[in-house]
Structure formats: structure tokens, C-alpha cells
């Protein structure tokens, strides 16, 4: 009984390893480049704001959160299906930098 309780306590308070790595500046620049390329043919104020947000993002997670904005910009310039295709192509750039459960394709 005591062994079970001890095992339960160890499992509960055991430090968990991070499943994602912290991106270096070089890694962030590669992700930024992929995102900027994704919206490079989109014009307008929203596209300019998005480029600024991409440039100033401090982490891969921040960049991942901008994919909604990218989707909107692309869908306004082209179509929703084109936006989904482009955003889904970005998933490889984010693999290993954001939680795996967040890497979900847009349908």
C-alpha cells in the first residue's frame, strides 16, 4: 500500500520534459521566411500589418498564433481553399517548435 502511494506521488510530482524545443534566431528566421513567402503576393493594409507582426514575433509559438491572420489575408486575396492549402504547407516549418497537438491541418 505504501509503495503504491509512493509511486503515485513520484508520478504526480515528477518533472515533465518539454515536448517542444526553443527555437534559435536562425530557426525563427526560417519560420518567418516561410510565413512571409506564404503571404508574399497579398497586398493591402492587413498584409502589411501581418508582415510587421511576423517580423516582430519573439517565438515560434507567437508565429504559430499568426496563422489565423495569414489565413484571413490569403483568403481575402485569393480564396479560402487556397488559404487552407498555404497554411497547411507551413506545418513542416513548425514541426518540433510548437506542441504536436496544435499541429492540426485546416480543412
WOZI-V113910 format. One record per pair of residues at least 6 apart in sequence whose C-alpha atoms are under 8 Angstrom apart, sorted by the first residue. I is the first residue (numbers start at 1). GAP is how many residues later the second one is. D is the distance in Angstrom with one decimal. If there is no record, write none. Layout:
BEGIN
I,GAP,D  I,GAP,D
END
This chain:
BEGIN
19,77,7.9  19,80,6.8  20,76,5.5  20,77,5.3  20,78,5.9  20,79,6.1  21,75,6.4  21,76,5.6  21,77,7.9  22,38,8.0  22,75,6.7  23,36,7.0  23,37,6.6  23,74,6.5  28,31,6.9  28,32,6.3  30,63,7.7  31,29,7.5  31,32,7.8  31,62,5.7  31,63,7.1  32,22,6.1  32,23,6.9  32,31,7.5  34,56,6.9  34,59,7.2  35,19,7.5  35,35,8.0  35,55,7.1  36,15,6.6  36,18,7.4  38,32,8.0  38,48,6.2  38,49,7.5  39,8,7.4  39,31,6.8  39,34,7.4  39,35,6.4  42,31,6.9  42,32,6.5  42,35,5.8  43,34,7.5  46,27,6.6  47,26,6.1  50,16,7.8  50,19,6.9  50,20,7.1  53,13,7.9  54,9,6.4  54,12,7.5  57,6,6.0  60,34,7.2  60,37,6.0  60,38,6.8  61,36,7.3  61,37,6.0  64,30,7.4  64,34,7.6  67,20,6.8  70,13,7.9  70,17,7.6  71,9,7.7  71,12,5.3  71,13,6.9  71,16,6.7  72,11,7.7  74,6,7.5  74,8,7.3  74,9,5.1  75,6,7.7  75,7,6.9  75,8,5.2  84,22,5.6  84,23,6.6  85,21,8.0  87,19,7.4  88,17,5.5  88,18,6.4  91,12,6.6  91,14,7.8  94,9,7.9  95,8,7.5
END
